[in-house]
Amino acid sequence: MPCWLKTAPESKARAETDRSVRETVERLIEDIAARGDAAVRELSIRFDGWDRDCYRLTADEIAACLDRLDPQARHDIEFAQAQVRRFAEAQRAAITDIEIETLPGVILGHRNIPVNAAGCYVPGGKYPLLASAHMGVVTAKVAGVPRIVTCAPPFEGRPAPAIVAAQALAGADEIWCLGGVQAVAAMAIGTETMQPVDMLVGPGNAFVAEAKRQLFGRVGIDLFAGPTETMVIADETVDAEMCATDLLGQAEHGPDSPAVLITTSERLARETLHEVERLLEILPTRDIAGRAWERHGEVILCDSDEEMRAVADDYAFEHVQVMTRDPDWFLARLTNYGALFLGPRTNVAYGDKVIGTNHTLPTRRAARYTGGLWVGKFLKTCTYQRVLTDEASTLVGEYCSRLCALEGFAGHGEQANLRVRRYGGRNIPYAGAADPVRSQRVA
């Protein structure tokens, strides 16, 4: 039976906060839909203190950001993007078009067609999270999206050079310096100066996440995202310093970021609790990470690997790091997670920044029904059919006619009957005819 050595206090204000965010975002989206660029400008000034004639960066501004980039920083960005691209290309190669002959003369198939335009949001108000440019833009590029728009907020009163450089190096077609709800709503709805996109991807704060939720349907989205979540599954083969470091390393995302340790070792559990407190005294981001750990940190003691697996699958966390004697045991059995990090030599930061898997992942138990952002999210699998012979059309038509009659769909049935009459020479009456004369005339 699992035992909680540390629990996360219930957040009674959560529902009220969600309601407030929902109502605020609804008003902002309505305003942008009604007033376009004027509303976007007002919101940019209000929330980011950022005003200019056009929020799309010019080629000269982009080149200036690239020029300001330290050569080592540029090399590091290019290295990270190469890893993302390599893995995305392998994923794309695994997605194939198909065509089969299911019956003599009946050809069915599907094509994987990229969306025509994608909007990639890159958060950067608190930290310039340039890695999100790799994850969104590079992946969309590999998928074959013809037009890729990026938005990122200003950082310290100007476009963040590293983010702009990452967007440009990744292959973005349009780079805009806009943040928050105004950015994602402008991309989805369109304004006088921005053409709308077909799909929105990328992480963001609670307001960005809520805006994507409300815009879903008008455009596609990658997934419904909430605060970053991290889980460490560990046994006595790993030490407390590593567990505590990996928990706090993700808790610094924000004060609402859950961090959970699941272990079969009571000694490791208690040592990790002490190690967290020690690290919080020296961690530069301790104010944020400390609040996250206090409010949303948990330590769960389990009796067995199977019990740890069951708890982990129930939580369905975004990031799950496995540091046990046999990580592959969990790889074979876990079913609900955004991404797995197997063994102590890897960690969530590798996945966030550089190793090549995508860091836009499901949260709030959405891992029960979806994976994260990948090449396939930008592709529409669209079917087609072709009937080559009169005999095949007649055969399928006869079945279709009878099935339509079972459902009472006369118009559907007549689509089938017409083919049976024309290609099979059968004297089937018009499905909606009131008399034989009409049937004969149609035939």
C-alpha positions as a Markdown table, in Angstrom:
| # | Residue | x | y | z |
|---|---|---|---|---|
| 1 | Met | 0.0 | 0.0 | 0.0 |
| 2 | Pro | 1.6 | 3.4 | -1.0 |
| 3 | Cys | 2.5 | 5.6 | 1.9 |
| 4 | Trp | 2.8 | 9.4 | 1.4 |
| 5 | Leu | 5.8 | 10.8 | 3.4 |
| 6 | Lys | 5.1 | 14.2 | 1.9 |
| 7 | Thr | 1.8 | 15.3 | 0.4 |
| 8 | Ala | 0.8 | 18.3 | -1.7 |
| 9 | Pro | -1.7 | 20.5 | 0.1 |
| 10 | Glu | -5.0 | 20.7 | -1.6 |
| 11 | Ser | -5.4 | 23.9 | -3.6 |
| 12 | Lys | -8.9 | 25.1 | -2.7 |
| 13 | Ala | -8.3 | 28.2 | -4.9 |
| 14 | Arg | -7.6 | 26.1 | -8.0 |
| 15 | Ala | -11.1 | 26.1 | -9.4 |
| 16 | Glu | -11.6 | 29.8 | -8.7 |
| 17 | Thr | -8.3 | 30.6 | -10.4 |
| 18 | Asp | -9.2 | 28.5 | -13.4 |
| 19 | Arg | -12.5 | 30.3 | -13.7 |
| 20 | Ser | -10.9 | 33.7 | -13.5 |
| 21 | Val | -8.3 | 32.8 | -16.2 |
| 22 | Arg | -11.0 | 31.4 | -18.4 |
| 23 | Glu | -13.2 | 34.5 | -18.2 |
| 24 | Thr | -10.2 | 36.8 | -18.8 |
| 25 | Val | -9.0 | 34.9 | -21.8 |
| 26 | Glu | -12.5 | 34.8 | -23.3 |
| 27 | Arg | -12.8 | 38.6 | -23.1 |
| 28 | Leu | -9.3 | 39.1 | -24.7 |
| 29 | Ile | -10.0 | 36.8 | -27.6 |
| 30 | Glu | -13.4 | 38.5 | -28.3 |
| 31 | Asp | -11.6 | 41.8 | -28.3 |
| 32 | Ile | -8.9 | 40.6 | -30.7 |
| 33 | Ala | -11.5 | 39.1 | -33.0 |
| 34 | Ala | -13.4 | 42.3 | -33.1 |
| 35 | Arg | -10.6 | 44.9 | -33.3 |
| 36 | Gly | -7.7 | 43.0 | -34.7 |
| 37 | Asp | -4.3 | 44.9 | -34.7 |
| 38 | Ala | -5.6 | 47.7 | -32.4 |
| 39 | Ala | -6.5 | 45.2 | -29.7 |
| 40 | Val | -3.2 | 43.3 | -30.1 |
| 41 | Arg | -1.3 | 46.5 | -29.7 |
| 42 | Glu | -3.2 | 47.6 | -26.6 |
| 43 | Leu | -2.6 | 44.2 | -25.0 |
| 44 | Ser | 1.1 | 44.1 | -25.9 |
| 45 | Ile | 1.6 | 47.5 | -24.3 |
| 46 | Arg | -0.5 | 46.5 | -21.3 |
| 47 | Phe | 1.1 | 43.2 | -20.5 |
| 48 | Asp | 4.6 | 43.5 | -22.0 |
| 49 | Gly | 5.2 | 47.2 | -22.1 |
| 50 | Trp | 6.0 | 46.7 | -25.8 |
| 51 | Asp | 4.9 | 49.0 | -28.7 |
| 52 | Arg | 5.9 | 49.3 | -32.3 |
| 53 | Asp | 4.3 | 50.0 | -35.7 |
| 54 | Cys | 4.5 | 46.3 | -36.7 |
| 55 | Tyr | 5.3 | 43.4 | -34.4 |
| 56 | Arg | 6.7 | 41.3 | -37.2 |
| 57 | Leu | 10.5 | 41.5 | -37.2 |
| 58 | Thr | 12.3 | 42.6 | -40.3 |
| 59 | Ala | 15.0 | 40.7 | -42.1 |
| 60 | Asp | 17.5 | 43.3 | -40.8 |
| 61 | Glu | 16.3 | 42.9 | -37.2 |
| 62 | Ile | 16.6 | 39.1 | -37.5 |
| 63 | Ala | 20.1 | 39.4 | -39.0 |
| 64 | Ala | 21.1 | 41.7 | -36.2 |
| 65 | Cys | 20.0 | 39.2 | -33.6 |
| 66 | Leu | 22.1 | 36.5 | -35.3 |
| 67 | Asp | 25.1 | 38.8 | -35.4 |
| 68 | Arg | 24.8 | 39.5 | -31.7 |
| 69 | Leu | 24.8 | 35.8 | -30.9 |
| 70 | Asp | 28.1 | 34.5 | -29.4 |
| 71 | Pro | 29.7 | 31.9 | -31.8 |
| 72 | Gln | 29.6 | 29.2 | -29.1 |
| 73 | Ala | 25.9 | 29.9 | -28.4 |
| 74 | Arg | 25.1 | 29.7 | -32.1 |
| 75 | His | 27.0 | 26.4 | -32.3 |
| 76 | Asp | 25.1 | 25.1 | -29.3 |
| 77 | Ile | 21.7 | 26.1 | -30.8 |
| 78 | Glu | 22.6 | 24.4 | -34.1 |
| 79 | Phe | 23.7 | 21.3 | -32.3 |
| 80 | Ala | 20.4 | 21.1 | -30.4 |
| 81 | Gln | 18.4 | 21.7 | -33.5 |
| 82 | Ala | 20.3 | 19.0 | -35.4 |
| 83 | Gln | 19.3 | 16.5 | -32.7 |
| 84 | Val | 15.7 | 17.5 | -32.9 |
| 85 | Arg | 15.8 | 17.4 | -36.7 |
| 86 | Arg | 17.4 | 14.0 | -36.8 |
| 87 | Phe | 14.8 | 12.4 | -34.6 |
| 88 | Ala | 12.0 | 14.2 | -36.3 |
| 89 | Glu | 13.2 | 13.0 | -39.7 |
| 90 | Ala | 13.3 | 9.4 | -38.4 |
| 91 | Gln | 9.7 | 9.8 | -37.2 |
| 92 | Arg | 8.6 | 11.3 | -40.5 |
| 93 | Ala | 10.2 | 8.3 | -42.4 |
| 94 | Ala | 8.1 | 6.0 | -40.3 |
| 95 | Ile | 4.9 | 7.6 | -41.4 |
| 96 | Thr | 4.0 | 6.3 | -44.9 |
| 97 | Asp | 1.3 | 6.8 | -47.4 |
| 98 | Ile | -0.5 | 3.6 | -48.2 |
| 99 | Glu | -2.6 | 2.2 | -51.1 |
| 100 | Ile | -4.2 | -1.3 | -51.1 |
| 101 | Glu | -6.6 | -3.2 | -53.2 |
| 102 | Thr | -9.2 | -4.5 | -50.7 |
| 103 | Leu | -11.4 | -6.2 | -53.4 |
| 104 | Pro | -10.7 | -6.8 | -57.0 |
| 105 | Gly | -11.0 | -3.3 | -58.6 |
| 106 | Val | -11.4 | -1.4 | -55.3 |
| 107 | Ile | -8.4 | 0.8 | -54.3 |
| 108 | Leu | -8.2 | 2.5 | -50.9 |
| 109 | Gly | -5.4 | 4.6 | -49.6 |
| 110 | His | -4.3 | 7.5 | -47.5 |
| 111 | Arg | -1.9 | 10.4 | -47.8 |
| 112 | Asn | -0.2 | 12.2 | -45.0 |
| 113 | Ile | -0.6 | 15.9 | -45.8 |
| 114 | Pro | 1.0 | 18.7 | -43.8 |
| 115 | Val | -1.1 | 21.5 | -42.6 |
| 116 | Asn | -0.7 | 24.7 | -44.7 |
| 117 | Ala | 0.3 | 27.0 | -41.8 |
| 118 | Ala | 1.5 | 26.5 | -38.2 |
| 119 | Gly | 1.9 | 29.0 | -35.4 |
| 120 | Cys | 4.6 | 28.2 | -33.0 |
| 121 | Tyr | 4.5 | 30.0 | -29.6 |
| 122 | Val | 7.9 | 30.4 | -27.8 |
| 123 | Pro | 7.5 | 31.5 | -24.2 |
| 124 | Gly | 10.0 | 34.0 | -23.0 |
| 125 | Gly | 8.6 | 36.4 | -20.4 |
| 126 | Lys | 10.3 | 34.9 | -17.4 |
| 127 | Tyr | 13.1 | 32.9 | -19.1 |
| 128 | Pro | 14.0 | 33.1 | -22.8 |
| 129 | Leu | 13.0 | 29.5 | -23.6 |
| 130 | Leu | 14.6 | 29.3 | -27.0 |
| 131 | Ala | 14.4 | 25.5 | -26.9 |
| 132 | Ser | 10.7 | 25.8 | -27.7 |
| 133 | Ala | 11.7 | 27.2 | -31.1 |
| 134 | His | 13.6 | 23.9 | -31.9 |
| 135 | Met | 10.7 | 21.8 | -30.8 |
| 136 | Gly | 8.0 | 23.7 | -32.8 |
| 137 | Val | 9.7 | 25.1 | -35.8 |
| 138 | Val | 12.1 | 22.3 | -36.6 |
| 139 | Thr | 9.5 | 19.6 | -36.2 |
| 140 | Ala | 7.0 | 21.5 | -38.4 |
| 141 | Lys | 9.7 | 22.0 | -41.0 |
| 142 | Val | 10.5 | 18.3 | -41.1 |
| 143 | Ala | 6.7 | 17.6 | -41.5 |
| 144 | Gly | 6.7 | 19.8 | -44.6 |
| 145 | Val | 4.5 | 22.7 | -43.3 |
| 146 | Pro | 4.8 | 25.4 | -46.0 |
| 147 | Arg | 4.3 | 28.5 | -43.7 |
| 148 | Ile | 5.6 | 28.6 | -40.2 |
| 149 | Val | 4.9 | 31.6 | -38.0 |
| 150 | Thr | 6.5 | 32.2 | -34.6 |
| 151 | Cys | 5.6 | 34.5 | -31.8 |
| 152 | Ala | 7.7 | 35.2 | -28.6 |
| 153 | Pro | 7.3 | 38.0 | -26.1 |
| 154 | Pro | 9.9 | 40.7 | -25.7 |
| 155 | Phe | 12.6 | 40.0 | -23.1 |
| 156 | Glu | 13.8 | 42.9 | -21.0 |
| 157 | Gly | 12.2 | 45.4 | -23.4 |
| 158 | Arg | 13.3 | 44.1 | -26.7 |
| 159 | Pro | 13.2 | 40.9 | -28.9 |
| 160 | Ala | 15.3 | 38.2 | -27.2 |
| 161 | Pro | 18.3 | 37.8 | -29.5 |
| 162 | Ala | 18.8 | 34.1 | -28.6 |
| 163 | Ile | 15.1 | 33.3 | -29.3 |
| 164 | Val | 15.0 | 35.2 | -32.5 |
| 165 | Ala | 18.2 | 33.5 | -33.6 |
| 166 | Ala | 16.8 | 30.1 | -32.7 |
| 167 | Gln | 13.6 | 30.8 | -34.6 |
| 168 | Ala | 15.5 | 31.9 | -37.7 |
| 169 | Leu | 18.0 | 29.0 | -37.6 |
| 170 | Ala | 15.1 | 26.6 | -37.3 |
| 171 | Gly | 13.5 | 27.9 | -40.5 |
| 172 | Ala | 10.6 | 30.1 | -39.3 |
| 173 | Asp | 9.0 | 32.0 | -42.2 |
| 174 | Glu | 7.6 | 34.9 | -40.1 |
| 175 | Ile | 9.0 | 36.0 | -36.7 |
| 176 | Trp | 6.8 | 38.2 | -34.5 |
| 177 | Cys | 7.7 | 39.7 | -31.2 |
| 178 | Leu | 4.4 | 39.2 | -29.4 |
| 179 | Gly | 3.6 | 37.3 | -26.3 |
| 180 | Gly | 0.6 | 35.9 | -24.3 |
| 181 | Val | -3.0 | 35.7 | -25.4 |
| 182 | Gln | -2.6 | 38.4 | -27.9 |
| 183 | Ala | 0.1 | 36.3 | -29.8 |
| 184 | Val | -1.8 | 33.0 | -30.0 |
| 185 | Ala | -5.2 | 34.7 | -30.7 |
| 186 | Ala | -3.6 | 36.8 | -33.5 |
| 187 | Met | -2.1 | 33.7 | -35.0 |
| 188 | Ala | -5.4 | 31.7 | -34.8 |
| 189 | Ile | -7.8 | 34.5 | -35.8 |
| 190 | Gly | -5.6 | 36.7 | -38.0 |
| 191 | Thr | -5.5 | 40.5 | -38.0 |
| 192 | Glu | -5.0 | 43.2 | -40.6 |
| 193 | Thr | -1.2 | 42.4 | -40.6 |
| 194 | Met | -1.1 | 38.7 | -39.8 |
| 195 | Gln | -2.7 | 35.9 | -41.9 |
| 196 | Pro | -4.2 | 33.2 | -39.7 |
| 197 | Val | -2.6 | 29.8 | -39.2 |
| 198 | Asp | -4.2 | 26.3 | -39.2 |
| 199 | Met | -2.6 | 25.0 | -36.1 |
| 200 | Leu | -1.1 | 26.3 | -32.8 |
| 201 | Val | 1.7 | 24.6 | -30.9 |
| 202 | Gly | 4.0 | 25.4 | -28.1 |
| 203 | Pro | 3.9 | 25.8 | -24.3 |
| 204 | Gly | 3.0 | 28.9 | -22.3 |
| 205 | Asn | 1.6 | 30.2 | -19.1 |
| 206 | Ala | -1.9 | 29.5 | -17.8 |
| 207 | Phe | -3.4 | 32.3 | -20.0 |
| 208 | Val | -1.7 | 31.0 | -23.2 |
| 209 | Ala | -2.8 | 27.4 | -22.4 |
| 210 | Glu | -6.4 | 28.6 | -21.8 |
| 211 | Ala | -6.3 | 30.7 | -25.0 |
| 212 | Lys | -5.3 | 27.6 | -27.0 |
| 213 | Arg | -8.1 | 25.6 | -25.3 |
| 214 | Gln | -10.7 | 28.2 | -26.3 |
| 215 | Leu | -9.3 | 28.5 | -29.9 |
| 216 | Phe | -9.3 | 24.8 | -30.4 |
| 217 | Gly | -11.8 | 24.0 | -33.2 |
| 218 | Arg | -11.1 | 27.3 | -34.9 |
| 219 | Val | -7.6 | 25.9 | -35.3 |
| 220 | Gly | -5.9 | 22.7 | -34.3 |
| 221 | Ile | -3.6 | 22.6 | -31.3 |
| 222 | Asp | -0.8 | 20.3 | -30.2 |
| 223 | Leu | -2.3 | 19.4 | -26.8 |
| 224 | Phe | -3.8 | 20.9 | -23.7 |
| 225 | Ala | -0.9 | 21.9 | -21.5 |
| 226 | Gly | -0.6 | 22.9 | -17.8 |
| 227 | Pro | 2.3 | 23.4 | -15.4 |
| 228 | Thr | 5.4 | 21.4 | -15.9 |
| 229 | Glu | 5.3 | 18.0 | -14.0 |
| 230 | Thr | 8.2 | 15.8 | -13.1 |
| 231 | Met | 8.3 | 12.4 | -11.4 |
| 232 | Val | 11.3 | 10.4 | -10.3 |
| 233 | Ile | 10.9 | 6.6 | -9.8 |
| 234 | Ala | 13.9 | 5.4 | -7.9 |
| 235 | Asp | 15.2 | 2.6 | -5.7 |
| 236 | Glu | 18.3 | 2.1 | -3.5 |
| 237 | Thr | 20.6 | 2.0 | -6.6 |
| 238 | Val | 20.5 | 5.9 | -6.8 |
| 239 | Asp | 21.4 | 8.5 | -4.3 |
| 240 | Ala | 19.4 | 11.4 | -2.7 |
| 241 | Glu | 21.5 | 14.1 | -4.3 |
| 242 | Met | 20.5 | 13.0 | -7.8 |
| 243 | Cys | 16.8 | 12.6 | -6.9 |
| 244 | Ala | 16.6 | 16.0 | -5.2 |
| 245 | Thr | 18.5 | 17.7 | -8.0 |
| 246 | Asp | 16.2 | 16.3 | -10.7 |
| 247 | Leu | 13.1 | 17.2 | -8.7 |
| 248 | Leu | 14.1 | 20.8 | -8.1 |
| 249 | Gly | 15.5 | 21.1 | -11.6 |
| 250 | Gln | 12.0 | 21.0 | -13.0 |
| 251 | Ala | 10.2 | 22.6 | -10.0 |
| 252 | Glu | 12.0 | 25.9 | -11.0 |
| 253 | His | 9.6 | 26.2 | -14.0 |
| 254 | Gly | 7.0 | 27.8 | -11.7 |
| 255 | Pro | 5.5 | 27.7 | -8.3 |
| 256 | Asp | 2.6 | 25.5 | -9.6 |
| 257 | Ser | 4.9 | 22.8 | -11.0 |
| 258 | Pro | 4.4 | 19.4 | -9.3 |
| 259 | Ala | 7.5 | 17.3 | -8.4 |
| 260 | Val | 7.0 | 13.8 | -7.1 |
| 261 | Leu | 9.4 | 11.1 | -5.9 |
| 262 | Ile | 8.2 | 7.5 | -5.9 |
| 263 | Thr | 10.5 | 4.9 | -4.3 |
| 264 | Thr | 10.7 | 1.5 | -2.6 |
| 265 | Ser | 13.5 | 2.8 | -0.3 |
| 266 | Glu | 12.4 | 4.6 | 2.9 |
| 267 | Arg | 16.0 | 5.6 | 3.5 |
| 268 | Leu | 16.2 | 7.2 | 0.0 |
| 269 | Ala | 12.9 | 8.9 | 0.6 |
| 270 | Arg | 13.9 | 10.5 | 3.8 |
| 271 | Glu | 17.4 | 11.4 | 2.6 |
| 272 | Thr | 15.9 | 13.1 | -0.5 |
| 273 | Leu | 13.6 | 15.2 | 1.7 |
| 274 | His | 16.7 | 16.4 | 3.6 |
| 275 | Glu | 18.7 | 16.9 | 0.4 |
| 276 | Val | 15.9 | 19.0 | -1.1 |
| 277 | Glu | 16.1 | 21.4 | 1.8 |
| 278 | Arg | 19.9 | 21.6 | 1.6 |
| 279 | Leu | 19.8 | 22.4 | -2.2 |
| 280 | Leu | 17.1 | 25.0 | -1.7 |
| 281 | Glu | 19.5 | 27.0 | 0.4 |
| 282 | Ile | 21.9 | 27.4 | -2.5 |
| 283 | Leu | 19.8 | 27.0 | -5.7 |
| 284 | Pro | 19.6 | 30.4 | -7.5 |
| 285 | Thr | 16.0 | 29.7 | -8.4 |
| 286 | Arg | 15.1 | 28.6 | -4.9 |
| 287 | Asp | 12.3 | 31.1 | -4.5 |
| 288 | Ile | 10.3 | 29.5 | -7.3 |
| 289 | Ala | 11.4 | 25.9 | -6.8 |
| 290 | Gly | 10.9 | 26.1 | -3.1 |
| 291 | Arg | 7.3 | 27.3 | -3.4 |
| 292 | Ala | 6.6 | 24.6 | -6.0 |
| 293 | Trp | 8.1 | 21.9 | -3.7 |
| 294 | Glu | 6.2 | 23.2 | -0.7 |
| 295 | Arg | 2.8 | 23.3 | -2.5 |
| 296 | His | 3.1 | 20.5 | -5.0 |
| 297 | Gly | 6.0 | 18.3 | -3.9 |
| 298 | Glu | 5.2 | 14.7 | -2.9 |
| 299 | Val | 7.2 | 11.7 | -1.7 |
| 300 | Ile | 5.5 | 8.3 | -2.0 |
| 301 | Leu | 6.9 | 5.1 | -0.5 |
| 302 | Cys | 5.8 | 1.9 | -2.2 |
| 303 | Asp | 6.3 | -1.8 | -1.5 |
| 304 | Ser | 7.3 | -3.0 | -4.9 |
| 305 | Asp | 8.2 | -2.0 | -8.5 |
| 306 | Glu | 4.7 | -3.0 | -9.5 |
| 307 | Glu | 3.2 | -0.7 | -6.9 |
| 308 | Met | 5.4 | 2.1 | -8.2 |
| 309 | Arg | 4.3 | 1.4 | -11.7 |
| 310 | Ala | 0.6 | 1.5 | -10.7 |
| 311 | Val | 1.0 | 4.9 | -8.9 |
| 312 | Ala | 3.0 | 6.4 | -11.8 |
| 313 | Asp | 0.4 | 5.3 | -14.4 |
| 314 | Asp | -2.4 | 6.8 | -12.2 |
| 315 | Tyr | -0.6 | 10.2 | -12.0 |
| 316 | Ala | 0.1 | 10.1 | -15.8 |
| 317 | Phe | 2.8 | 12.8 | -15.5 |
| 318 | Glu | 4.5 | 14.8 | -18.2 |
| 319 | His | 8.1 | 13.7 | -17.3 |
| 320 | Val | 8.9 | 10.4 | -15.7 |
| 321 | Gln | 12.5 | 9.7 | -14.8 |
| 322 | Val | 13.3 | 6.1 | -13.9 |
| 323 | Met | 16.4 | 5.4 | -11.9 |
| 324 | Thr | 16.1 | 1.8 | -10.7 |
| 325 | Arg | 18.0 | -1.4 | -11.0 |
| 326 | Asp | 16.0 | -2.3 | -14.2 |
| 327 | Pro | 14.7 | 0.7 | -16.0 |
| 328 | Asp | 13.6 | -1.4 | -19.0 |
| 329 | Trp | 11.1 | -3.1 | -16.7 |
| 330 | Phe | 9.2 | 0.2 | -16.5 |
| 331 | Leu | 9.7 | 0.9 | -20.2 |
| 332 | Ala | 7.9 | -2.3 | -21.0 |
| 333 | Arg | 5.0 | -1.7 | -18.5 |
| 334 | Leu | 4.3 | 2.0 | -18.0 |
| 335 | Thr | 1.5 | 3.3 | -20.3 |
| 336 | Asn | 0.7 | 6.8 | -19.1 |
| 337 | Tyr | 3.5 | 9.4 | -19.5 |
| 338 | Gly | 4.6 | 12.2 | -21.7 |
| 339 | Ala | 8.3 | 11.2 | -22.0 |
| 340 | Leu | 10.4 | 8.6 | -20.2 |
| 341 | Phe | 14.0 | 9.2 | -19.1 |
| 342 | Leu | 15.7 | 5.9 | -18.4 |
| 343 | Gly | 18.6 | 5.5 | -16.0 |
| 344 | Pro | 20.7 | 8.0 | -14.1 |
| 345 | Arg | 22.8 | 9.1 | -17.1 |
| 346 | Thr | 19.9 | 10.9 | -18.6 |
| 347 | Asn | 17.5 | 13.5 | -17.2 |
| 348 | Val | 14.6 | 15.7 | -18.0 |
| 349 | Ala | 16.8 | 18.7 | -18.8 |
| 350 | Tyr | 18.4 | 16.7 | -21.7 |
| 351 | Gly | 14.9 | 16.2 | -23.1 |
| 352 | Asp | 14.0 | 19.9 | -22.5 |
| 353 | Lys | 17.0 | 21.4 | -24.2 |
| 354 | Val | 19.1 | 19.2 | -26.5 |
| 355 | Ile | 18.8 | 15.5 | -26.8 |
| 356 | Gly | 16.3 | 15.4 | -29.7 |
| 357 | Thr | 13.0 | 14.2 | -28.3 |
| 358 | Asn | 10.3 | 16.9 | -28.2 |
| 359 | His | 9.7 | 18.7 | -24.9 |
| 360 | Thr | 6.1 | 19.8 | -25.6 |
| 361 | Leu | 4.3 | 17.1 | -23.7 |
| 362 | Pro | 0.9 | 16.3 | -22.1 |
| 363 | Thr | 0.2 | 17.4 | -18.5 |
| 364 | Arg | -2.7 | 17.1 | -16.0 |
| 365 | Arg | -3.2 | 13.4 | -16.8 |
| 366 | Ala | -3.7 | 14.0 | -20.5 |
| 367 | Ala | -0.9 | 11.4 | -21.0 |
| 368 | Arg | -3.7 | 8.8 | -20.5 |
| 369 | Tyr | -4.9 | 9.6 | -24.1 |
| 370 | Thr | -2.3 | 11.5 | -26.0 |
| 371 | Gly | 1.5 | 11.8 | -26.5 |
| 372 | Gly | 3.4 | 14.9 | -27.0 |
| 373 | Leu | 4.2 | 17.1 | -30.0 |
| 374 | Trp | 5.9 | 15.3 | -32.9 |
| 375 | Val | 6.0 | 15.3 | -36.7 |
| 376 | Gly | 2.6 | 13.5 | -36.9 |
| 377 | Lys | 0.8 | 16.3 | -35.2 |
| 378 | Phe | 1.4 | 18.5 | -38.2 |
| 379 | Leu | 0.1 | 15.9 | -40.6 |
| 380 | Lys | -3.4 | 15.1 | -41.7 |
| 381 | Thr | -3.9 | 11.5 | -42.6 |
| 382 | Cys | -6.4 | 11.8 | -45.5 |
| 383 | Thr | -8.1 | 8.9 | -47.1 |
| 384 | Tyr | -9.1 | 8.3 | -50.8 |
| 385 | Gln | -10.8 | 5.6 | -52.8 |
| 386 | Arg | -10.9 | 4.6 | -56.4 |
| 387 | Val | -13.1 | 1.9 | -58.0 |
| 388 | Leu | -11.6 | 0.6 | -61.3 |
| 389 | Thr | -14.2 | -1.8 | -62.7 |
| 390 | Asp | -18.0 | -2.0 | -63.3 |
| 391 | Glu | -18.1 | -5.2 | -61.4 |
| 392 | Ala | -16.5 | -3.8 | -58.3 |
| 393 | Ser | -18.8 | -0.7 | -58.3 |
| 394 | Thr | -21.9 | -3.0 | -58.7 |
| 395 | Leu | -20.8 | -5.4 | -55.9 |
| 396 | Val | -20.1 | -2.6 | -53.4 |
| 397 | Gly | -23.2 | -0.7 | -54.5 |
| 398 | Glu | -25.5 | -3.6 | -53.8 |
| 399 | Tyr | -24.2 | -3.9 | -50.2 |
| 400 | Cys | -24.3 | -0.1 | -49.8 |
| 401 | Ser | -27.9 | 0.0 | -51.0 |
| 402 | Arg | -29.1 | -2.6 | -48.5 |
| 403 | Leu | -27.2 | -1.0 | -45.6 |
| 404 | Cys | -28.6 | 2.5 | -46.5 |
| 405 | Ala | -32.1 | 1.0 | -46.4 |
| 406 | Leu | -31.5 | -0.3 | -42.9 |
| 407 | Glu | -30.7 | 3.2 | -41.8 |
| 408 | Gly | -33.5 | 4.9 | -43.8 |
| 409 | Phe | -31.2 | 7.0 | -45.9 |
| 410 | Ala | -32.9 | 7.1 | -49.2 |
| 411 | Gly | -30.6 | 9.6 | -50.8 |
| 412 | His | -27.5 | 7.7 | -49.8 |
| 413 | Gly | -29.1 | 4.6 | -51.1 |
| 414 | Glu | -29.8 | 6.2 | -54.5 |
| 415 | Gln | -26.1 | 7.1 | -54.8 |
| 416 | Ala | -25.5 | 3.3 | -54.7 |
| 417 | Asn | -28.5 | 2.3 | -56.8 |
| 418 | Leu | -27.5 | 4.6 | -59.6 |
| 419 | Arg | -24.1 | 2.9 | -59.9 |
| 420 | Val | -25.8 | -0.6 | -59.8 |
| 421 | Arg | -28.1 | 0.4 | -62.6 |
| 422 | Arg | -25.5 | 2.1 | -64.7 |
| 423 | Tyr | -22.5 | -0.3 | -64.2 |
| 424 | Gly | -24.3 | -3.5 | -63.4 |
| 425 | Gly | -27.4 | -3.3 | -65.6 |
| 426 | Arg | -29.7 | -4.1 | -62.7 |
| 427 | Asn | -33.2 | -2.7 | -62.7 |
| 428 | Ile | -33.2 | -1.3 | -59.2 |
| 429 | Pro | -36.0 | 1.3 | -58.6 |
| 430 | Tyr | -35.2 | 4.9 | -57.7 |
| 431 | Ala | -34.9 | 5.0 | -54.0 |
| 432 | Gly | -37.4 | 7.8 | -53.6 |
| 433 | Ala | -39.7 | 7.0 | -56.5 |
| 434 | Ala | -43.5 | 7.0 | -55.8 |
| 435 | Asp | -44.3 | 5.2 | -59.0 |
| 436 | Pro | -42.6 | 2.9 | -61.6 |
| 437 | Val | -42.7 | 5.6 | -64.3 |
| 438 | Arg | -40.2 | 7.7 | -62.3 |
| 439 | Ser | -38.1 | 4.7 | -61.7 |
| 440 | Gln | -37.9 | 3.9 | -65.4 |
| 441 | Arg | -37.1 | 7.5 | -66.3 |
| 442 | Val | -34.3 | 7.7 | -63.9 |
| 443 | Ala | -33.0 | 4.3 | -65.0 |
